[in-house]
């Protein structure tokens, strides 16, 4: 099954056969990424690698994909020159890394997309996820964000080898 993400006047839409669901994308829209921090949601086909969740906030989602609890010291390296760029790291980390354990609820549920991970190219972009949307669906940093129920429904249906197609 493919999850298809397309641009829409109010942000984006995601469809996997369950009808269109509203989504948020990066402020620069969908395009070929030019680099780290460009605000672009990358165009392409990306496998869903694994699911992360905050066990203190939500129950483990039903999924056939690898499932991991987010820990308070989890981070995602976004420093292009670091050997762990675009990988999960433990905080504190000597290079720049995004906190996965957030005060807001955006990363209470995260599907890690296989963007720039096989192989990792320094500076091409990191941490492209499906995650939870803000209530107003304001832009992400380049990820795709959905309402909690929509993301849970999608994750439940995903199988190993399924992809997110961003067009």
N, C-alpha and C positions, 0 to 999 in steps of 0.2 A: 504494500500500500504506500502510495506517495501522499504526502501532505503538500498541497500547492499553495504558495504564498504569492499574491499579486497586489499591485498598488491599487488604491481606491481613493476617492476624493477626501475621505476622512481618515486616511492612514493606510490601511491595508486590509486584505481579507485572506483567510486561510480556509481551504476546503479539502476534505479527505473523503468525500462521499456522504458526509453527515450534514451537508448544507454549509453555506458560507458562514463563517464566524468572523466577527470583527477582530482586528489585530492592530498592534502598533509596531512600527518599524523605525529605523534611524531617521534623523532629521534631514539627511541628504538623500533619502529615498533608496531605491534598489538600483544597484549599479555594480560594476567591477570595482572592488575595493582598491583604493590607492595606497592605503597604509593604516597603521595603528592610529586610532582616534579620529578618523575621518568622518564619522557619523553615517557611513554608508552601510546598509544591509546588503551583504554580498549576493550577487546573482550566481546561481548555480544549483547543483544537486549535491546534497550533503547527507551522509548516513547519520542516523541517530545513534550515538555511541553508548550513552548510559543516562540514567535518571538520578538526580540528587533531590533530597527533600529534607526539610526541617522537621525532625521527629517531635520536637517540642511544640510544634504549631499545627501539623497535619498528620493524619494517619498515613502509613505507608501506602502509596498508590498501587493499585493492581496493574502489573505490567509484566511482559515477557522479557523485557530488557534488563540488563544489569542495573541493580538498585543500590544506592549508597546514601547513608545518612550524612547530612552536612554537619561537620563538627565546628565548634567555635574558632578553632585555629586553622580552618581551611581557607586557602586563598588561591587565586588563579593568576599566574605570572603574566604580566603585560609589558615586561621590559625586553625589547627586541634583542638586546645584546646578551641577555642571560641565557645560559644553557637550558633552563627550564621554561623558556618562553612558550606561551600557549599551553601550559600544563598546570595541573593541580599541584600546589605546594603547601607547606605548613608555615603558618605565621607565628612569630615575626619572621619575615624573609628578608635577606639582605638586598634584594632588588625590588622594584615596584611590583606589587601584586594587589589585585582587587580582592576585597573581603567577600567571601561567599556567605558568611553568617552576618546578615544585614539587619539593621533595626527596622527598616521598612519591610514589607512582605514580598518584594519582587522576586527574591530567590528562595521563597519557601518551597517552591517546586521548580526544578530546572531540568530541561532535556539538553544534554551536551551534543552539539552538532559537530560532525567531522569536517570542520573548516580549518584549513591550514594546519593539519596535524599529521599528514602522511605524504611527504615529509613536511616538517615545520620550516617555514621560510621567515627569517628574521624580518620584522617590520611589516609583514603582509596583513596582520590583524590577528587578534586573539579574542577568546571568550565569546564566541558567537553561539548563543543559546536560544532555546525557546524558554521563556520564563513568564511570570505573572505580570499582567499589565497594571498600570496605575489606573485608578477609577476613571480618569478622564482620557485614557488611552494616549497620553502625551508621548512624544517620541522616546525611543530607547537610545542607547549609545551605538546601535547597529544590530541588535538582536531582534527577534520577533517575540512579541508579548501578547498574551491572551488572558481572558478572564479565567478565574480558577476552575470553574466547571468545565469550560471548553478545553483547557489544557489537560485536566484529569481525564476527560472523555477521549481525547486524542491519544494520550499516553497509554490508556487501557487497551486501545486497539492496535497500537504499534507492535510490530514483530521485528526480531533481528533481521537486518538487511533492508528495512524500510528507510525511505529517504524523505527529507524535506527539500522540495523543489521551489526555489525562489526565482521568480521571473519578472 
